[in-house]
Amino acid sequence: MLNHPGVPMTIYDIAGVVGKAFPLALTPSNIIKGFERTGIYPFNFDIFDESEFLSSYVTDRAQARNGIRKGKKQAKSTALTDTPNKEEIELAHGQKIQKIRLREMKQRQKEHKPNKTAQQMKNNLKRKLFIISSSSESDVELEKICNDSTDDSITEEKVPNESLSEGNFVLVKFPTKKSIRFYVAKIVNIENLDYYLTYLTKGLGRTFTYPEKKDDDVKEREDIVMELPKPEILGGTERAFKKFKFNVDLTDFSIY
């Protein structure tokens, strides 16, 4: 390789190269150096230190920082358009939406929990109205107290009518952190003060349709904003026959 740089070596050149290198490597001095390194010749009893034969020190393993580590959910390749996989994805999404709505409903129940102090103030206000009604200045005092009353009376005026029954269509509110959303739903069942609803999806214009997968929920009476009139069913084709139209102005509500 020194005599012919850049020339590739073939199998026919190996014999000549080994024939030159082998005698130079197997000299008496090189052989003696190999035995001397291990203390065989000349014999050396102290060639290796005793510390080299000691067992190595094993360090203590650090304890795990986290107790239980949950691994990533095992995934698999799926055909999203296939019917079983599609239904599985829709079911998982529906369960997620249901959990969010239940969480929001529990949060609203905590926020609208009646305050004992406010109820006592309301009872005291009724007693004052009864006492001052017999005095000569009852008209002036009554007008002043009514103007200073809380929002309880306003809330009671907005409560839906007692005529709500199964099969009625209603407008339901969903308070969020930044705004209030409204949805159109149909009352499926009424138990005590709970209203079991199935939601409609908003289409083009003022039309509404039932979603392909039922969207059910349970609401309280205070979440129902208003009762909608009986819808007009659009005919013509099989798809249009499933559409509903309400003859009422809903432009003031952010309906989804």
LINFEN-V783696 format. One record per residue. N is the residue number from 1. RES is the residue in three letters. SS is DSSP state (H for helix, E for strand, - for the rest). PSI is psi in degrees with one decimal (* if undefined). Layout:
n=<N:N>
res=<RES:RES>
ss=<SS:SS>
psi=<PSI:PSI>
//
This chain:
n=<1:2:3:4:5:6:7:8:9:10:11:12:13:14:15:16:17:18:19:20:21:22:23:24:25:26:27:28:29:30:31:32:33:34:35:36:37:38:39:40:41:42:43:44:45:46:47:48:49:50:51:52:53:54:55:56:57:58:59:60:61:62:63:64:65:66:67:68:69:70:71:72:73:74:75:76:77:78:79:80:81:82:83:84:85:86:87:88:89:90:91:92:93:94:95:96:97:98:99:100:101:102:103:104:105:106:107:108:109:110:111:112:113:114:115:116:117:118:119:120:121:122:123:124:125:126:127:128:129:130:131:132:133:134:135:136:137:138:139:140:141:142:143:144:145:146:147:148:149:150:151:152:153:154:155:156:157:158:159:160:161:162:163:164:165:166:167:168:169:170:171:172:173:174:175:176:177:178:179:180:181:182:183:184:185:186:187:188:189:190:191:192:193:194:195:196:197:198:199:200:201:202:203:204:205:206:207:208:209:210:211:212:213:214:215:216:217:218:219:220:221:222:223:224:225:226:227:228:229:230:231:232:233:234:235:236:237:238:239:240:241:242:243:244:245:246:247:248:249:250:251:252:253:254:255:256>
res=<MET:LEU:ASN:HIS:PRO:GLY:VAL:PRO:MET:THR:ILE:TYR:ASP:ILE:ALA:GLY:VAL:VAL:GLY:LYS:ALA:PHE:PRO:LEU:ALA:LEU:THR:PRO:SER:ASN:ILE:ILE:LYS:GLY:PHE:GLU:ARG:THR:GLY:ILE:TYR:PRO:PHE:ASN:PHE:ASP:ILE:PHE:ASP:GLU:SER:GLU:PHE:LEU:SER:SER:TYR:VAL:THR:ASP:ARG:ALA:GLN:ALA:ARG:ASN:GLY:ILE:ARG:LYS:GLY:LYS:LYS:GLN:ALA:LYS:SER:THR:ALA:LEU:THR:ASP:THR:PRO:ASN:LYS:GLU:GLU:ILE:GLU:LEU:ALA:HIS:GLY:GLN:LYS:ILE:GLN:LYS:ILE:ARG:LEU:ARG:GLU:MET:LYS:GLN:ARG:GLN:LYS:GLU:HIS:LYS:PRO:ASN:LYS:THR:ALA:GLN:GLN:MET:LYS:ASN:ASN:LEU:LYS:ARG:LYS:LEU:PHE:ILE:ILE:SER:SER:SER:SER:GLU:SER:ASP:VAL:GLU:LEU:GLU:LYS:ILE:CYS:ASN:ASP:SER:THR:ASP:ASP:SER:ILE:THR:GLU:GLU:LYS:VAL:PRO:ASN:GLU:SER:LEU:SER:GLU:GLY:ASN:PHE:VAL:LEU:VAL:LYS:PHE:PRO:THR:LYS:LYS:SER:ILE:ARG:PHE:TYR:VAL:ALA:LYS:ILE:VAL:ASN:ILE:GLU:ASN:LEU:ASP:TYR:TYR:LEU:THR:TYR:LEU:THR:LYS:GLY:LEU:GLY:ARG:THR:PHE:THR:TYR:PRO:GLU:LYS:LYS:ASP:ASP:ASP:VAL:LYS:GLU:ARG:GLU:ASP:ILE:VAL:MET:GLU:LEU:PRO:LYS:PRO:GLU:ILE:LEU:GLY:GLY:THR:GLU:ARG:ALA:PHE:LYS:LYS:PHE:LYS:PHE:ASN:VAL:ASP:LEU:THR:ASP:PHE:SER:ILE:TYR>
ss=<-:-:-:-:-:-:-:-:-:-:H:H:H:H:H:H:H:H:H:H:H:H:H:H:H:-:-:H:H:H:H:H:H:H:H:H:H:-:-:-:-:-:-:-:-:-:-:-:-:H:H:H:H:-:-:-:-:-:-:-:-:-:-:-:-:-:-:-:-:-:-:-:-:-:-:-:-:-:-:-:-:-:H:H:H:H:H:H:H:H:H:H:H:H:H:H:H:H:H:H:H:H:H:H:H:H:H:H:H:H:H:-:-:-:-:H:H:H:H:H:H:H:H:H:H:H:H:H:H:H:H:H:-:-:-:-:-:H:H:H:H:H:H:H:H:H:H:-:-:-:-:H:H:H:H:H:H:H:-:-:-:-:-:-:-:-:-:-:E:E:E:E:E:E:E:-:-:-:-:E:E:E:E:E:E:E:E:E:E:E:E:-:-:E:E:E:E:E:E:E:E:E:-:-:-:-:E:E:E:E:-:-:-:-:-:E:E:E:E:E:H:H:H:E:E:E:E:E:-:-:-:E:E:-:-:-:-:-:-:H:H:H:E:E:E:-:-:-:-:-:-:-:-:-:E:->
psi=<-29.3:-34.2:-26.0:71.6:143.2:-3.2:122.9:144.0:138.6:175.8:-21.3:-14.7:-12.0:-40.5:-43.6:-38.7:-46.2:-35.5:-27.9:-37.1:-31.9:-46.8:-32.5:-29.2:-38.6:61.5:156.3:-35.5:-40.9:-38.6:-43.6:-37.7:-37.7:-42.5:-31.9:-32.5:-33.4:-0.2:15.7:-46.5:124.4:148.5:130.2:111.0:-29.5:28.4:-30.5:139.4:150.9:-29.2:-21.8:-15.7:-1.5:152.3:143.7:148.6:128.6:120.5:148.9:138.4:134.6:144.4:152.2:137.3:-41.0:143.6:-63.8:126.5:118.9:123.3:166.5:140.7:129.2:128.4:164.1:156.1:129.8:154.5:108.1:-23.3:-8.3:142.6:-49.6:-43.4:-38.1:-44.0:-35.5:-41.8:-42.4:-37.6:-43.1:-40.4:-40.3:-39.4:-37.1:-45.1:-38.6:-40.2:-39.9:-42.0:-38.6:-38.0:-42.0:-37.6:-40.7:-37.2:-40.9:-34.7:-37.7:-39.5:-35.0:18.0:128.8:135.6:127.6:-37.0:-42.4:-38.5:-39.1:-39.2:-37.3:-40.6:-40.0:-35.3:-38.5:-38.5:-41.1:-41.2:-37.5:-35.6:-45.9:-7.8:-23.2:-10.4:168.5:-23.3:29.0:-35.9:-44.4:-45.7:-38.7:-40.9:-38.4:-43.5:-39.5:-34.8:-27.4:6.9:163.3:-175.3:9.3:-39.4:-37.0:-39.6:-39.3:-31.6:-27.2:-7.5:137.0:162.3:157.8:-7.7:1.8:132.9:175.0:136.8:-11.0:149.7:134.4:165.1:122.8:141.5:147.3:95.8:132.5:-177.4:-34.8:-25.2:-178.1:125.2:150.7:143.3:148.3:131.0:164.1:135.9:120.3:-39.4:153.7:121.9:117.4:-113.9:13.2:134.0:119.2:118.9:154.8:127.7:153.4:154.8:136.4:133.1:-155.3:142.7:-130.9:28.1:153.4:148.3:160.2:136.2:160.6:-38.3:127.0:137.4:94.4:156.6:164.5:127.8:159.7:171.7:-34.3:-17.6:-12.0:118.3:-48.0:158.9:132.2:150.8:168.7:128.2:159.1:122.2:122.5:130.4:-167.7:-64.5:170.3:-37.1:-43.7:-25.0:-21.8:0.4:146.1:148.3:128.4:129.1:65.6:148.8:115.2:22.8:-19.5:-6.1:140.8:86.3:136.2:*>
//
